[in-house]
Amino acid sequence: MEPTIAHSGAWALAIIMIVVISWFLYRYLAPKSWHEWTGAGVVQAFIIALYAEMYGFPLTIYLLSRFFGLDRYDLNASLWSTLLGLGETGMIISMILGYAPVLLGIGIFFQGWRQVHRARQQNTLVTDGLYRYVRHPQYTGLFIALFGEGVVHWPTLFSVGLFPVIVFIYVMLARKEERQVLDEFGEAYRQYQQKVPMFIPRLDQWRAFVSSSSLKSND
């Protein structure tokens, strides 16, 4: 196998990463309804496809060389560096750039989970902290982290293709959840909906949103 993809074949590491990330997924997303299980299942498929290709068998590279006639010796394990002809340097740049949204997304995800978990225990409507800027910060964090890992850091045909599917599923799930919250909190939540975006903060609020994602920040 060519040096550019010689890292592959580490199946033990692939399995460890899949198990660990999947545990965190089900631990903190905590699926309850079949809608939530569907979303979590697609995310897990994303994780399996991503790490199986990252450390196992580079299926994307095989398909590109087998069916699209690309020269195997010009291929690189990173999809973008292969298609754009950037080689090893492009792969390293995309990997480094991918870390930023991954870390940001994880921070947003856990801070959002902490806030909503506390609100559920107190049976209150949470509108402060991250929820001051978006109505579903957990999903915002999930989208950012998956985009950074599967589209920027280590893109494959499957991770890039599954990402919009994941976004669509969680948009539908968020709308379903909001109907339930409206039944519980009524007009208070309706007014909150009118003031706060669903997933994406307003342009002038991004800095404050990112600052609020720190687990050390005050709620």
C-alpha positions as CSV (number, residue, x, y, z in Angstrom):
1,M,0.0,0.0,0.0
2,E,1.3,3.5,-0.9
3,P,3.0,5.6,1.9
4,T,0.2,8.2,1.6
5,I,-2.3,5.7,3.1
6,A,0.1,3.5,5.1
7,H,-1.6,4.6,8.3
8,S,-4.6,2.4,7.4
9,G,-5.1,-1.1,8.8
10,A,-5.1,-0.1,12.4
11,W,-8.5,-1.8,13.0
12,A,-8.0,-2.1,16.8
13,L,-7.7,1.7,17.0
14,A,-10.7,2.1,14.7
15,I,-12.8,-0.1,17.0
16,I,-11.7,1.7,20.1
17,M,-12.5,5.1,18.6
18,I,-15.9,3.9,17.4
19,V,-16.8,2.5,20.8
20,V,-15.7,5.5,22.8
21,I,-17.4,8.1,20.6
22,S,-20.5,6.0,20.4
23,W,-20.7,5.7,24.2
24,F,-20.5,9.5,24.5
25,L,-23.1,9.9,21.8
26,Y,-25.7,7.7,23.6
27,R,-24.7,8.9,27.0
28,Y,-25.4,12.6,26.3
29,L,-27.9,12.5,23.5
30,A,-29.9,9.9,25.5
31,P,-32.4,8.8,22.8
32,K,-35.9,8.1,24.0
33,S,-38.3,8.2,21.1
34,W,-37.9,6.4,17.8
35,H,-37.2,9.8,16.2
36,E,-34.3,10.3,18.5
37,W,-33.0,6.8,17.9
38,T,-33.1,7.4,14.2
39,G,-31.0,10.5,14.6
40,A,-28.5,8.8,16.9
41,G,-28.3,5.8,14.5
42,V,-27.4,8.0,11.5
43,V,-24.8,9.8,13.6
44,Q,-23.4,6.4,14.7
45,A,-23.2,5.3,11.0
46,F,-21.3,8.6,10.3
47,I,-18.9,7.7,13.1
48,I,-18.4,4.1,12.0
49,A,-17.8,5.1,8.4
50,L,-15.4,7.9,9.4
51,Y,-13.2,6.0,11.7
52,A,-13.3,2.8,9.7
53,E,-11.8,4.8,6.8
54,M,-9.5,6.8,8.9
55,Y,-7.8,3.9,10.7
56,G,-9.1,0.8,8.8
57,F,-9.6,0.4,5.1
58,P,-9.6,3.6,2.9
59,L,-12.7,2.7,1.0
60,T,-13.1,6.2,-0.5
61,I,-9.7,6.0,-2.1
62,Y,-10.4,2.5,-3.4
63,L,-13.7,3.7,-5.0
64,L,-12.0,6.8,-6.5
65,S,-9.3,4.7,-8.1
66,R,-11.5,1.8,-9.1
67,F,-14.5,3.6,-10.6
68,F,-13.2,7.1,-11.5
69,G,-9.9,6.2,-13.1
70,L,-7.7,8.3,-10.8
71,D,-4.1,7.3,-10.6
72,R,-3.5,5.4,-7.4
73,Y,-0.1,7.0,-6.9
74,D,-1.6,10.4,-6.9
75,L,-4.2,9.6,-4.3
76,N,-4.2,10.7,-0.7
77,A,-6.2,9.5,2.2
78,S,-7.9,12.9,2.5
79,L,-10.7,13.4,0.0
80,W,-10.2,17.2,-0.4
81,S,-6.4,16.9,-0.9
82,T,-6.9,14.2,-3.5
83,L,-9.6,16.0,-5.5
84,L,-7.9,19.4,-5.3
85,G,-4.4,17.9,-5.9
86,L,-2.9,19.3,-2.7
87,G,-1.2,16.1,-1.6
88,E,0.3,15.5,1.8
89,T,0.5,19.3,2.6
90,G,-3.2,19.7,1.9
91,M,-4.1,16.8,4.1
92,I,-2.1,18.2,7.0
93,I,-3.7,21.6,6.6
94,S,-7.2,20.2,6.5
95,M,-6.5,18.0,9.6
96,I,-5.2,21.0,11.6
97,L,-8.1,23.3,10.4
98,G,-10.6,20.5,11.3
99,Y,-9.5,20.5,15.0
100,A,-10.9,24.0,15.6
101,P,-14.6,23.3,14.8
102,V,-14.3,19.9,16.5
103,L,-13.2,21.4,19.8
104,L,-15.7,24.3,19.5
105,G,-18.5,21.9,18.8
106,I,-17.7,19.6,21.7
107,G,-17.6,22.6,24.0
108,I,-21.0,23.9,22.8
109,F,-22.5,20.4,23.0
110,F,-21.5,19.7,26.6
111,Q,-22.4,23.2,27.8
112,G,-25.8,23.0,26.2
113,W,-26.3,19.5,27.6
114,R,-25.4,20.7,31.1
115,Q,-27.8,23.6,30.9
116,V,-30.8,21.6,29.6
117,H,-30.1,18.8,32.1
118,R,-30.3,21.2,35.0
119,A,-33.5,22.8,33.6
120,R,-35.2,19.4,33.3
121,Q,-34.4,18.6,36.9
122,Q,-35.9,21.9,37.9
123,N,-38.8,21.6,35.4
124,T,-38.0,25.1,34.1
125,L,-37.7,26.7,30.7
126,V,-34.0,27.5,30.0
127,T,-33.4,30.7,28.1
128,D,-30.0,31.9,29.4
129,G,-26.5,30.9,28.7
130,L,-26.2,29.3,25.3
131,Y,-29.9,29.3,25.0
132,R,-29.9,33.1,24.9
133,Y,-28.4,32.8,21.4
134,V,-29.9,29.6,19.9
135,R,-32.8,27.4,20.9
136,H,-30.9,24.1,20.3
137,P,-27.3,24.6,21.2
138,Q,-26.7,20.9,21.7
139,Y,-27.5,20.3,18.1
140,T,-25.5,23.3,17.0
141,G,-22.5,21.9,18.8
142,L,-23.1,18.4,17.2
143,F,-23.3,19.9,13.7
144,I,-20.1,22.0,14.2
145,A,-18.2,19.0,15.6
146,L,-19.3,16.6,12.9
147,F,-18.6,19.1,10.2
148,G,-15.1,19.7,11.6
149,E,-14.3,16.0,11.9
150,G,-16.0,14.4,8.9
151,V,-16.0,17.3,6.4
152,V,-12.8,19.3,7.2
153,H,-10.5,17.1,9.3
154,W,-10.9,13.7,7.6
155,P,-13.5,13.9,4.8
156,T,-14.7,10.7,3.1
157,L,-17.4,10.2,0.5
158,F,-19.6,8.8,3.3
159,S,-19.0,11.4,6.0
160,V,-19.6,14.2,3.5
161,G,-22.7,12.5,2.2
162,L,-24.1,11.7,5.6
163,F,-23.6,15.2,7.1
164,P,-26.6,16.9,5.4
165,V,-28.7,13.9,6.2
166,I,-27.8,14.3,9.9
167,V,-28.7,18.0,9.8
168,F,-32.0,17.3,8.2
169,I,-32.9,14.6,10.7
170,Y,-32.1,16.8,13.7
171,V,-34.0,19.8,12.2
172,M,-37.1,17.6,12.1
173,L,-36.4,16.3,15.6
174,A,-35.9,19.9,16.9
175,R,-39.3,20.9,15.4
176,K,-41.0,17.9,17.1
177,E,-39.4,18.8,20.4
178,E,-40.5,22.4,20.1
179,R,-44.1,21.3,19.7
180,Q,-43.8,19.4,22.9
181,V,-42.3,22.3,24.8
182,L,-45.0,24.6,23.5
183,D,-47.6,22.3,25.0
184,E,-45.7,22.5,28.3
185,F,-44.7,26.2,28.5
186,G,-47.2,27.8,26.1
187,E,-46.9,31.5,25.4
188,A,-43.6,31.8,27.2
189,Y,-41.9,29.5,24.8
190,R,-43.7,31.0,21.8
191,Q,-42.2,34.4,22.6
192,Y,-38.8,32.8,23.1
193,Q,-39.1,31.2,19.6
194,Q,-39.8,34.6,18.0
195,K,-36.7,36.2,19.6
196,V,-34.1,33.4,19.3
197,P,-32.9,31.5,16.2
198,M,-33.1,27.7,16.1
199,F,-29.5,26.7,15.4
200,I,-27.4,29.6,14.1
201,P,-26.7,32.7,16.2
202,R,-27.0,36.1,14.7
203,L,-23.8,37.5,13.2
204,D,-23.2,40.0,16.0
205,Q,-23.7,37.3,18.7
206,W,-21.2,34.6,17.6
207,R,-18.4,35.9,19.9
208,A,-20.7,35.9,22.9
209,F,-22.1,32.5,21.9
210,V,-18.6,30.9,21.6
211,S,-17.6,32.5,25.0
212,S,-20.7,31.0,26.6
213,S,-19.7,27.5,25.4
214,S,-16.9,27.3,28.0
215,L,-17.8,25.0,30.8
216,K,-16.3,27.6,33.1
217,S,-18.6,30.3,32.0
218,N,-21.4,31.5,34.2
219,D,-24.9,30.5,33.2
